[in-house]
Amino acid sequence: MKRLLILLVVSSCLLPVCSRAESDSPFFIYDPYADPLALRDVHGLLHQGSSLNRTDFERRHSYRFAYYFDSGPTLSSDPGYVGALQTTLRRLGYYCGPIDGVFSVGVQDAIARMQKNYSLRVTGTLTLGVRRALHLP
């Protein structure tokens, strides 16, 4: 009887964990297909969006965590990263220019508007606060 009670308690504790959907998981699971720096299909060849951008085929770091060690000015000159930044800013409604991987005045204005809305210090440059607010590495 005691074994049955223990089995029942253990199974009831595991039931909510096993029945959760992947998006509601309490653990962080890195999904490379949801990463804004790598919008590809399951084979890593095509863009998941409706159109391809020139920056989708730019050279990138092999691992996402490598971007954490790069500074803002370094990332501002990286066309792949700036393209991902432009895509994210466009998705949020701050940027409406072309996604070409160039850190232009339009991107600076979009970052300044985003910084103002997120109550960050308005500089118009790619800072750590901007990267965190946009969920970019």
N, C-alpha and C positions, 0 to 999 in steps of 0.2 A: 504494500500500500504506500509506503514511504517513497519507494522508487517511482511509482506512478505519479505521485504528487510532484516530485522533483522534475520528472520528465515533462509534466504539464506546465510547470512554472518556466522551465527553460524554453520550451517551444513557444509559449506565449510572449516571452521576452524577445525571441528572435523573429517572430512573425512581423512586427512593424518594420524591421530592418530589411527583411527579405521581400516584402511586398511593395517597397518604395519604388517609384520610378527613378530612372537614372538622373533626370534633371533635379530631383529633390534629394539627391544623395547627400548625406551629411559630410562625406569625405570629398576632398578635391581630387578630381580625376582630370588630367590634362587631355584635352581633345584637340588634336592637331587640325581637325576639319572645322572647328569653330573659332580658330585663331585668326584674328584680322590680318596677321602678317602672312598667312598661308592659305588663302582662299582657293583651294583646289578640290578636285573630286577625289574619290576613294583611291584612284590610281596616281594621284599627284600631278595630273597633266592639264586638266581644264579648270577654268574658273567656275565657281558655283553660281555666280551671278548671271544676269541676263546678257552681259557684254564683257568682252575682254579688254583690259587696259594694258598699255605698254609696260607699266610698272609691275604687272603680275609675273613677268618673266625676268625681272632684274635679279641679280645675285643677292642672296641673303645668307645670314649666318646659318650654320647647320642646326644649331639648337637655339631655342627661344631665350634661354637664360643668358646667352652671350650678349644680348642687347642691354642687359642690366648694367654691364660694365662700361658701356659707351656713354659719352657725355652728350648733352643736347646739341652743341655745335657739330659734333661728329655725325650724329643722326640726322641733322638738318641737311647734310650734304649727301646722304645715302638715298638714292632714288627709290629703292624698294620700301624703305621705312617711311619716307615722305608720302609715297603712294598709299600706304596703309593708313597713314595719318589723314590724308585727304579723303580717303574712302570713309573713315570713321566720322570725320567732321561733316561730310556730306550726308551720311546716314542720320546724324543727329540734327541736321538742318542748319548748320553754321556756315557751310562752304557750298558754293554753287558753281565753282570754276571747273576747269578740266582736271582730270586725274592724270598728271603727266610726270609726277615725281620731282617737280621743281618747287623749292620752298620760296614762293613768291609773296608779293604784298597781299594778295587775296588770302593766302594761307595765314599770314600774320594777323590780318584783320579777323579771320575766323577764330583763331586762337584767342585773340583779345576779347571777342564777344563771349567765347566759351569761358574764359577766365572770369569775366564779369558776372556771368550767370552762376558760376560755381563758387563765387566769393573768394577767388584767388587774387593774388597781386597781379594786376594787369600790366604785362610786359610785351605781349605779342610774340614771345619766343617760346621755344620748346623747353619747358622746365620739367622737373620731376613731378610737380603737382599736376601739370597737364597730362603727363604720361599716366599718372595714377588715375586721374579722373576719367580718361578715355580707355582705361584698361589696356594700355599698350605697355610693353616691357620697357 
